[in-house]
Amino acid sequence: MAQSSIQKTPYVVVRRGVNDRFSIPVGIRGASRSERCAITVSCDHVQGVLTPYELQTSESTRLRHKKAQETFGMLKELLRSMHWGPTGSVGFELASGTLAMNEQSDFDLLIQSQWFSVTEANDLMNQLNKTPMTVDPLIQTENGWFLLREYALGKGVLFKTMTGLELQGDPWRPSRS
């Protein structure tokens, strides 16, 4: 199944995990979630890289769903002062040109950010909630990632690092295990 997916669409997504200078943990997308495959590839086999931040400049017409096109246009305006880009099925579709989204898909995105308050996070979530699709923003810091939606609640976050997950009261100052 993984081999046929790669032959059909020769794109993979980088996944969380520890990589060395010789290999990268990646995921192969299948037709459904149950058909995804996690592997590690040699850096020698990588032919190119597209980051979410590079995909942010893509034309919305590369997305096949009208709601995704509208959401992408609204995000470009709303997040114009931020360093961000689409991930998940939206990012995969923009990068590969292969239909990856369905009517239930969220619009996943990654926002690289410096510190901002819970109030600012809540304000941003209120704006994002006005888009046609559900937007699921992940905030990237120098130490890891967390969901903006969780942070906006002001009760701490599940902080994601390359080596795992940690509960954090303040994601801007993660504890060192």
N, C-alpha and C positions, 0 to 999 in steps of 0.2 A: 504494500500500500504506500509506504513512504517513497519508494523508488518511483512508482507511477506518478505520485504527486510532484516530485522533483522534476521528472521528465516533462510533465505538463506545464508546470510553472517553476522555473529554476530560481526561486527565491526562498530564503529562510529568514527567520527573525531571531535576533539575539535574545537569549533568555538570561535571567538572573542566575548567577553561578560564578564560581571561581574559575578564571581562565589563566593560563600561563602564557608565555610569549609565543608558544607554538600552536595552541588550539583555542577554540572559542565554543562555548555552549550555545547551541542554536535549537530552534524548533522548526519542524516542517509542518506546514498547515495542510490539513486534509479537507475534504468536502464538509465535514462537521467537526465539532469539538472532540468527539470520540475518536476521530481519525488523525489526531495530532501526534507527532512523534518527537521526542527529545533526544538529541544526539550531540556529540562534540565533533567539530570539524577542524582539520588542520588549517592553519592560517594560509598555507600554500594554495589551498583550494578556493580561497575567497577571491572573486573577480571584481568586486566593487562593493561599496558601502553607501547606503542612503540613510541619513539620520532623520529622525522626526522633524528636526529643525529645518532641514533641507526640503522636506515634503510640504512644509507650510507655504511655500511659494508656488505649489502646484496649482493648476487650473481646476476649479471646482467641477468642471464638465468631465473630468476623469472619473468622477463618482457617478454611478448609474442611478442611484436613488435620489429623487428630487429633494426629499427632506435633508439628506446628507449634503447636497449642493448648497441648499439654503443655510444650513447650520454652519458649514465651512465658511461661507461668505460673511455671516454674522460674527464668527469667531475672529476672522481676519480684522474686522473693524474693532471689536471689543478688546482684543488682546494685542492691538497694534504696538503698544509700548513694551510688550513682554517678549521674551525669547521662548517660543513654544513650537510645538508641532504635533501632528496627528500620529497616533499609534494604533495598535489593535487591528481590527478588520478594515477600518478606514485607511490607516497608514499602509497596510498591505495592498489594498486595492489601488491606492495612489501610486505606490512604488512599482507594482507588478502589472497593472492594467487588467488584472484578473478579478472578476466579481468575487468579493469576499464577504460582503455585508448582506444582511437580510432585514426584513421589516422590524425585527426585534433588536437589532444591533444598537449598542450605545456608540456614541462618538467619543472614543478614548483619545486623550491627549496628554502630552507631557509638557510641563511648564518648568523651565529652569528659573530658579528664584533665589533672591536674597531674602532676608527676614521680612515678614509682614505680620500684622496683628490678626488675632482671631476675628475682630470686627471687620477688617479689610477682607479677610477670607470669606466671611459671611456675606458681605456686600457683593463680592465677585460671584459667589454661588447663586445669589439672587438674580444677577444678570444672566448667568449661564442657564438658569432654569427657564429663561424666556425663549430659548431656541427650540426649533421644531423637534429635534432629537434630544434624548437624554445625554448630557455631556458628563463624562467621567474623567475629571482632571487629576493627574498624578503630579505632585510637586517634586522636583529633583533638587536636592541640595548637594553640597560637596561630600556629605556623609551617607546619603541614601535617598529614599523616596518615601512619600506618604500621600494619602488621599486628601485632597483639598476638602472634600465633603466631610470627612471625619474631623479635620482640624477646625473647620468652621463651627462645629458643635461645641468646641472649647473643653472637651473632656479627655484630651490625649489622642494619640494615634497609634496605629500599628505601623511601625517604622521598618521599611524594607532595606536591607543591605545586600551586598553581593554574597554574603555568607548565611543570610537567614532573616528572620523577623524578630523584632523586639517591641514590647509595649513602651511607649514614650509619652511622658507628660508634656514635654517640650521638644518637638522635633528639631528645633534649631540648635539644641544643645543635647545631642544624644549621649546616653551613658556609654561608657567604655567597659565592656565585659572583660 
